[in-house]
Amino acid sequence: METTKSFAEFKLSPELIEGLKEIGFENASEIQNMTMTPILDGKDIFAQAETGSGKTGSFAIPIIEILLRKNLLSKENQKERTVQYIVLSPTRELAQQTHKVFNQIGHAFGVRAVCLIGGENIEKQKELLINGTNILVATPGRLVDLVKQKSVSLENCQGVVFDEADRLFDMGFKKDIEFVLSKTPVSRQLIMVSATSNMDVLNTAYKFRSEPLELKLNEDSLLVDNIDHYIAMLSANEKMPLLVNTLKNHEDVYALIFCNTQVQTHIVAHWLTDMGYKAKPISGRLAQNKRTKLMEDFRSKETTILVCTDVAARGLDVKDVNLVINYDIPQDAANYVHRIGRTGRAGKVGKAISFCAHEDCEFLDSIYELIDMKIPKLELTNKDFEAKLTPKPYIDFKTLQVVERPQRESKNDKYKKSDRGNSKNMRDGNKKSYNNDKNEKFDKNQKAEKFAELEPILYRPHFKTEAEKPDTREFVMTSNDQKLVLERALGYFQIEDQSVLKCEVFKKGRPKFFFFGPRKDTYKVTVEPIYKRVLTPYLIEIIKYSRLNLFAKVFFDEPVIKVQFSGSDERLLTRNNNELLTSFEHLIKVYLYKKVRIPSGVKISVRAQNSKNQDKGIIDLVKKMRKKVVDTKKPVMLKPLNPAERRLVHQHLSEDDLVQSKSHGEGRFKKIELSLR
């Protein structure tokens, strides 16, 4: 990424050039070469470059040079120094790293940079601000809190930096950013750097009277050339066997593993730890001091495998990472670029592998469209999967700690604990006591036997045929008690309504005593496709945990399972091109496909109640394009549409005598061509 242009050619201060040499910076990277002169000239810029191209230095070096040129770092001005520049970061880890860069480059010249992030003591941060600061590196929320508490003034701010600008807006910081900009002078400089473009960023810049100069590096390719990236098509159960085998066969592995959820992150990390790997999880739920310590351990290689959510995908510069695994395909295409960009840095070769199960496939099209290429596929054989795995750990959702898998309490246990049961024991006296002693041994043996039946079966990917693979939509158990089988099935499927279960004898067993005695049959339990009863409790739970004021309605209008959301937070579902609504749709599909055999031809439609206006807009577009087809006699291609939108188009034209519709492409989003019949 280096150019042949040295920092001296930009006519930087001699002490800054000398300081850069001491930390190994002699020549500017390509993005630094592009941004240096415009920033020094005071221009507003929007710089786009791939991950690992040196974007932090592209604004940190010229900012320090400006402070030196204006004599703002002299001893005379240090006593009365005020905030000159603000750097806004989307994550705490990125803010800490950027703060470290400013101190590393500018400490010798008297640069004072303060890091303000959530999760740390705000009173201590106020004390740091009392002594004055030149540069604030902050997450938007914490900076807004301190400004509102009048602990920091932005009246003399000369410039604001959006570091990883697209991520700042994707994470919902738009209002905080606008608040910060409103507290700075109109004449301040605006510097925006990012790996991907985002119109929300530019619209906000225009709103605050800025017309930034757009600088784009390697616009044709968002990926660094020295990253070999592949995709592995597999089932969800094959992910861990492939991961373990990959780590085992990778020499001197120093890896980042990305998951889409916090719970999955901790499951994978603890599972790897149980198998002897030096793995740790990091996610937004951990306290900031723990996250900081985890990053320190990873940089010092006390931990060699870091399992993380996208909190670690942006801007973190960790040297020598030689492997990135996407355990889950990112739902946001831009995150694919940022995730795999953690390897192949500073000119070194890196490798990235993405695990794509059936439920992940819908996110591939947007990734392919963004990077403008297909990801090469790995050819997998049985040898690529590790057969010997430890049992999968069970993680408590609230604490994210490993706990014993909870056992469902049977009706008999509840009866024994009730007052009625206790009073009955008292009336039976010694006779009951004797029976209890006798039954205690029986209960222990029976519990051990039941536990053995429920022990998790370690997944073995070595099957002769596809038919031999276990179906997760079935619960199979051998027992002489059908009620017990149903209780266990409720726990297995994680549902509470027994009426949706269908239980049948899969294989008849022999009587215990040749001609008589209890018969142990093998039962197969499946979930009936009563979609409303199956889905409603699940939707109530995820709405509760998401803390959204929403109501969900489920109904089956054959051949479509319809889920409709309403409530005061409904507008959040349709923001950013239906981003949250799409996430709910993904969760619903994964949940249903794992539990219920859905007949072919049945579709799932997830909508917001007030989306009728969107439907009308699509129909109006179809009418307009239909007229164009009829007038020009030439086919017209519509923009990519989701399944619900495509269904509207096809239904509208199904009985049209002149114009027909046809879908083109693969994946969830496809284009529709309108042509004459």
N, C-alpha and C positions, 0 to 999 in steps of 0.2 A: 504493500500500500504506500510505500515511500516514493517521493519524487526525487529528482536530482536538484531541486531548488532548496537551498539552505535557508534557515530562518534569517540569516544576516541579510539576504537579498530583499527582505521586506522592510529594511531600515529600522529594525527593532532596537531598543535601548541595549547598549553593550552589556550591562549587568544582567538583563533578561536572557540575552543570547548565551552568556556564560553559564547562567543558572540552568538553562535547558540542556546545555552540553553535559553538565554534571549529572543529570538524571538520564542521559543517553538519548536526548532529542537533538539531532543535528539537522536533518532534512524534514521538511513538512510532508505530511501525507496528502493525498490528492484532494480530500475534502478540506483540509486546512489550507491548502494552496488556493482553493476557490473562495473561501470565506474570509481570509485574513484581511485583504485590502478593503472589501466592502464594509466590514465591521469597523476597521480603523477609520474609515471615512464617515462613520456615523449613519450608514444606511440600514434600513430595516431589511431583513432577509428571511427567506424560508429555504433552508438547505436540506435536501433529501439525499441520503447516501445509505449504502447497505450496512448492516450490523458489522461491527468490528473494524470500521474504517477510520476511527479516530475522531469521532464527532465531539467528544468532551473537550479535547484539546483545541478543536476548531473555534470554540468560543472562549475558553478559559485563557488561552495565550493572548489574544488581542485585547480582552478585557483588562488583564494585568498591565499590558502595554499602555492602554489608555490611562489607567490610574497613574502610571509612572510619568507619562507625558504631561499630565495635568498637575503634577507635583502633589497629588493627594495622599501619597504614602510617606511624605517627609515627616520628621519628628515634630515639626511645628504644628502640623495638621492632625496628628494622631490623637491629640487630646479632645478635639472637637469633631471627630470624624462621624459621619452619618452614613446611612445606607445608600450606596451608589449604584449597586447592581443587585438584582434578585434573580435567582435561578430556581425555577419551579420544576420539581421532579415528581413523576407519578407514583413512585414507590419509595419506601424508607431506605431500602438498601441502595438504590441508585443515588439518592440524596447523600447518603454517607460516603459513597464512593466519589461523587463529584466534589464534595467538601474536601476529601483527602487529596484530590488532584490540585485544587486551588492552594492548599497548604504546602503540598510538595513543590509546586512551581514558585509560589510567591512568598513563602514564609521568610526567606532571606531578605526580601525587600520591605518587610513590614506589612504585608497584606494580612488583614484580619478577616477571616471568613467564619461565620457561625452557621451551624447546622440545626435547623428547627424541624423536628419530625414528631408525629404522634407516637404514643406508647412510651414516651420518656417524660420525666418530671418537668412540668411547665414552669414551675417556680425557679428551678435551676437555669432554665433557658432565659427567663427574664433577667436573672443576675448577669448572664453572659452579655445581654444586650445593653446593660447599664454602662459597660466599659466602651461601648461604641463598636461599630463594625463597618467594613467596606462592602462586604459581599454577604448576602443572605442566601443560603441554599436550603430550600424548604419544600415540604409537601404542602399543597394548597390549603388543606383544612387547618393545620396547625398555624400557618401564617395568618389566615383570616381570624382565628381566635385571638391571636396576639395583637393584631391591628385593632380589632373591636375592643379589646381591653386596654387600648392606648399604651401598650408596652413597646410598640415600635412605630415609627413614623416613616412614611414613604414619600414625603413631600420633596425630598432632594434626589429621588431616584433618577438616575440617568438612563438606565436600561433594564429591560425584563427579558429573561431567557426562558423559552419553553423547551425543556430538555425532554426528548421523546414526546414531541408535541401530540402526535396522533393518540398515544396511549393516555395522555392527560385527559383528552376529551372522551375517549372510549370509556374511561373509568368514571365518568360523570362529574368531573371537576369544572365543568363549563361555568357554572354560576360563581364558584369561588374565584376562578381566573378573572372573570369580568369584574368582580368586586375588587380584586387586587389592582387591576388596570385602572379602575375608576379612582383609586387613591394615589395614583402616580401622575406626574405632570404630563400634559398632552404632548410635549416635545420629546418625551423619553424614546429611546431606541428599542425596537422590538426584534429579538433574535429567536428564530424558531428552527429547531433541528429535529429530524425524524428519519426513520428508515422507510416509512411508507407515507403516502399522501393522505390528507383528510380535509375535505372541503369545510368541515366545521371549524377547523383551525383558521383557514384563510378568511372565512366569513366573519369570525370574531376579530381578526386583524382589521378587516375593512370597516367593521362597526366602530372601532376605536381609531379611525382616521389614519390607518396605516396601509400603504400599498407596497408590500414587501417585494424585493427582488428575488425571483425564484431561481435557485441554483440546484441542479440535479446531476448527481454523479452516477454513471452507469445506469441510466434510466431503463435500458433494455434488459438489465438483469439485476434483481434485488438480492441475489445470492452471491456470496464470495466464491470465486472460482476454485479455491483449494478445499472445498467441502464435498466429499463424496456422500450423497444422500440416496437412500433407498426406501422402499415401502414393502412391508411384509403383509400379505393377505392371509388372515388366519381367523380362528374363532376366538371369542373372548376367553375361553378356558385355556387356550394355547399361549396366551400372552406371557404368563409367568414361566412356563417351561422354556419358551424361546428366550426370554430375558436372561434367565440363569445360565443357559448354554452360551449365550452371546458374551456375557461377562466372564464366564469361565475360560473361553477361548480367546479373549482379547488380552493381549500382552500389556502389562503395566496399566491396567484400566484406571482412568481418572474421568469419571462420568457424571453427567447430569441426566436424570430421568424425570420427564414431565408427565404429570397427570392432570386431569381436568377438575377434580374435586379434592377437597381437603381430606376427606375420609380415605379416599383411594390412595392419596399420597402417603398417609401414615400406615395403611395396610401393606403397601408395597415395601416401604422402608423396613418395617418390623419383620416382614416375611424374609427379606434379604438378610437382615441381622441374625435371624434364627438359623440361617444357613451359612453363617460365618463371614459374611461380607461386612466391610466397614461402611455401613450405610446409615444415613440420618434423614429424617423428613423436615422440610421447612414449608410453612404455609402462613397465611395471614392470621390464623387463629392463635399462633404462638406469641408470647410476650416479646417486645422488641429486644430486650436484653438477651433472650434466648436465641432470637434470630441473628443478632449480631455475633454471638458466640459461635453459632453454627457456621456462619460464613468465615469466621476466623479459623475454625478447625478445618474447614474445607480448603481454604487457601494454604494452610500449613500442611495439608495432606494427612492430618490425623484422621480425617474422614475422606475417603476416596470416592464415595458415591453419594451424591446429594439428590434426594427425591423431592420434587418441588411442584408447586402450582405455578401459574404464570407470574406470580410475584417476583420470581427470580429470572424471568425471561428477558427483562428489559434493562439494557445498559450495563449489566454487571460484567466487569472485565476480570475474569479469572483466567490466569495463564495456564497453558498446557492441558486444558480440557481436550481429551482426544476422542471422546465418544458422547453423543447425545442420543437418548432414546425417547421417542414420543410414545409412551405407554398408551396414551389416548391421543387420537387425532385432535388437534386444536379446533374448536368451533369457530374461532375467528381466524381467517386466512392470514392476516398480518402476523399473528402470533407464531405461525409456522416459520416465517422468516426470522423472527427474533429468537425463537427457541434454538434452531439449528445454528444460528449465528454465534452461539456461545462457544462453538468449536471452530477450528481452522483460523484462529486469530494470529496476528503478528506474523503472517506469512507461513505458518505451520499448517500441515495437512490435518484435516479433521474428518470424522465419519459420523453420519447421522442415520438412524433407522427409525421409521415410523410404523407402529403396529396398527393395522387397520382391520378391525372386526366388522361384522355385518352392520352393526348400529353406527359405526364411524363413517361409513362410505358416503353418506350424504354431504359431508363437509369437504370431500375431495375436489369437487368441481370448482368451488370458489378458490381453493388453493392453487389448482392448475391454472385458473384464469389469472390469478395475481402474479404468479411466477412465470407464466407464459411457457410452460413446458410440462410434460408428464414426468412423474417421479419413477425412476427405474425400479422394476419389481425384483424382489429376491426370490430365487427358486428354492423352495424349502422341501426337505425330505425328513423322514423320521429321525435321522441322526442330528438334526438341528434342534431337537427338543430334549430337554433334560427330563428324564423319567422319575428321578428320585427327588421329591420335594417334601419339605416338612409341612405339617398341617397349616392351613391358612389361618392367620391370627384373626381374632374377633375384636373389633375396635368399637369402643363406646362413642357414640356420636357426639355427646356433649363434651367429654373430657379428652377425646382423641387418644385415650390410653388403651392398652391391651387389657382385656378382661376375659373372664371365662364366659363361654357362650351360655346365655341364660336358658334354663330349662322351664318349659311351660308347666304351670301347676295344674294337676289333674283335679277333676271334680271331687274325687275321693279325698285328696289332700285338703281341699277347701272344707269338706265336710268334717274331717277330723279336727280342724282348727276351730270350728264353730262351737258356740256354747251348747247347742243341741247335742252335738257329738260328744262333748265332754261330760254332759250330764248323763248321757246314756252309759258312758264308761263307768261313772260313779255308781250307777244302779247295778251294773253287772258284777262289780266287786272283784274278788280274787279270780273268778273264772275268766273274766276278760283280761286280767293281768297276765294269766298263764298263756292265753291265746296271743297276747301282744308279744310276749317273749318268744313264743314259737314263730309268730309271723314276722318278727324283726329280721330273723335270718333269711326268711323267704323274701322279704322286701329288699334286703341287701342284694341277694342273688338276682332277684327280678330287675332291680335297678341297674345292676352291672350288665345284665343281658340286654336291657333296653338301651343302655348307653352304648354298648357295642354295636347295636343296630343303627344308632344315630351318629356314630363316629364318622367324621368327614372322609369321604372316599377321595384319595389323592388322584388327581387327574393324570391319566396316562394317554398321551397322544398317539400311541402305537396301536391302531386298530386296523384289522385286515380290510374291513369295508366300512362305508359310511353308516350303514345300518347298525353297526355295533356301538356307535358312539352314544353315550347317555343323553337322554332328552331332559333338559332342565325343567320342562313343563310337566314332567311326571314325577310323582313321589311313589316309590316302591318299598314295601315293608312286609316282612313276614311276622305274623302274630296270630294268637288265638283270640284277640280282643279287637273287634272292628272299631269300637269307640276310641280305643287308644291310638289306632292307626289314624283316625280322623283328627285327633288332637295333635299328633305329631305332624300331620300334613298341614294343619293351620300354621304351625310354627315354621315349617319348611317354606311355605308360600308367603309367609308373613302377612296373612290376612286374618280377619276375625269372624267373618260371616261363613258359617259352616254350610249354609244352604247353597253356596256356589260350588261346592265340591261334589265331584262324581266319583264314587268308590265302587270298584268292581274286583272280583276275585280273578287274579291274573293266573294263578297256579294253585290247584288244590293240594293240600298237604295230607299226610297220613295221620290216622288217629294215634294218640300217644301210646295206647296199649292195643296194638294189633287190630281188634274189632271195635274198641270203644275208647272213650277218653276225649279230651279236648283236641281239636284239629288245628294245626298251625297252617293257615293258608297264606299265600303271598298276594297282597292287595296292591292294586295300582290305582292311585288317586290323581285325578286331573281337575283342572278348574273349568267349570262350565262357562261358555261365552255369554255370561249375563253382564254386559259391559258396565252398566250403571252401578251395580252392586260391587263390582271388582274395582272400578276406577275411583268412585266417589270418596271412600275413606283415604285413599292414597293422595288425591288432590287436596283434601282437607289438611293432611299432614304437611305437604310441601308448601301450601299457602301459609300455614301456621309458622313454619320455620323461616319462610322468606319475609314474614312480618308485613305482608301486603294486605290491604283492605280489598279483598276480592271474594267473589262468590263463583262457584263452578257448577255448571249444569251439564249433565251427561245424558244423551239419548241416542238411540239407534234408529236411524232412518235408512233402512236397507237400500243400497249396500254401503252406507257411510256411518261410521261411528263419529258422532258430533260432540265436541266439547266446547261449551260457550262460557266465556268469562265476563263478569260484570262487576261493578263496584267503583268506588271513588278513585282507586289506583289503576283503573282500566287503561287510562291514557299512557301509562308507563309501558304497557305491553307493546304498543305500536310505535314507540320511539325508535330512532336509528334503524329504520326499515324493518320493523317488527322483530327486533333482535330478541327481546325477552319472550315474546310469543313463540318464536321459533325454538327457543330453549325449552319452554314448557312442552311444545309439541314433541321435541326429541325425548324428553323424560317420559312422556306418556307412551310413546311408541316402544321405547326400551322396556318399560315396566310391563306393558301388555304382551309383547312378543316373548318375554321371558316366562310368562305365567299361563297364557291362554293360546290355544291353537286357533288362530284366526283364519277363517275360510278364505280361499283365494278369491280375489275380486272385491273384498271388503276394504274400504279405504278409511283413513282417519283424518278428520278435519278439525283443527283447533282454531277458534276465532274469538275475537273480542265482540261483545254485543253490539257496539256502535260502529262496526266495520261496514255497515251497509253503504256508507258513502264511498268507501273504497271499491265495493262491488259495482256501484253505479259508474265510478270512474273507469273501471275496466270495460264495462259494457259500452260506455260512450266511445272509448278508444277503439273497440272492435267495430262499432258502427262506422266510425270515421275511416278505418283501414279497409273495411268492406267496400265502402264507396270508392276508395282509391283503386282497389283491385278491379271493380266493375268498370271504372272509367278508363284505366290504363291497360286492362287486359293482361297485367303482369302480376306475379305473386309478390306478396309482402311478408317480411319476417318481423314478428313482434319481439320485444325484449324478453330476456329470461323471466319466467314466471314460476311460482311455486305450485304444488299440486292443486290446491284449492282454487287458485286463480285460473289455472289451465282448464279445470273442470267447468268454470263459468263460461270460458270462451267456447269450449266444445259444445256445451249444452245450448248456448245461444245460437250456434250455427248448425245444430244437428238437423234441423228441418228446413234449412235454407236451400232453395232450389238452384241458386247461382254460385254460391261460394262455400268452400269446404275448409276445414282446419286440420292440420297434421302436426304432431309434436316432433321435434328434432333434438338430438343430443342425448346425454346420459346423466344420471344422478337426479337429485331432487329438483334442481332448477333447470328447466328446458325451455327452448324457444319454440314458438308456434308459427307455422307458415300458413298464410291465408292464400288460397288460389282458386281459380275458377274450376267448377266441377267438370 
